[in-house]
Amino acid sequence: TFFLFLHTYQVHGPYSPPVNYRALFLDVPGREPPGFRDAALAYDQEARYTDDHVGPFLTKLADLGLSKRTIVIILSDHGEEFGEHGGMGHGRSLHQEVLRVPLVISAPGLLTPTQVTAPVSLLDVAPTVLDLLGLEATAGHRGLSLLASARAAASGSAVDPAASARPIFGEVDR
């Protein structure tokens, strides 16, 4: 039994992708306003570099015989704004570019692959992991387990309307 938390600051400013990634996406027209395109391009190149390390990591888990009994969660703590609303970075606004982030949970034997379309929060990650392990979340935790919604979605059952209608809060701490 082990717990591994792997966090990278690779896709954080200042954006400086490895040299062999700097030619990627040059042919893709940017949607950002002038003055923000170079930073957005470097961000995309950094994200691709990071993505390219996920596969080998998962392959190593398989090589070690751990992939069928390991919960893997891939997420981002925030997105970035590149001039879409006049700002740059994160922590200054609550626009979708900053708030909407990937959340992928793989739990072989515990969770069937599916897509949950209801709004969720990063606060839901800890209660979901505890639920997958058969443990109760700590009292007063603000997040909810996503397990029931994921299982309902995977089976084609109706998802609890209360779970999909709950408010999700974001805040800016200045």
Secondary structure by P-SEA (a helix, b strand, c coil): cbbbbbbbcccccccccccccccccccccccccccaaaaaaaaaaaaaaaaaaaaaaaaaaaaacccccbbbbbbbcccccccccccccccccccccccbbbbbbbbcccccbbbbcccccccaaaaaaaaaaccccccccccccaaaaaaaaaaccccccccccbbbbbbbcc
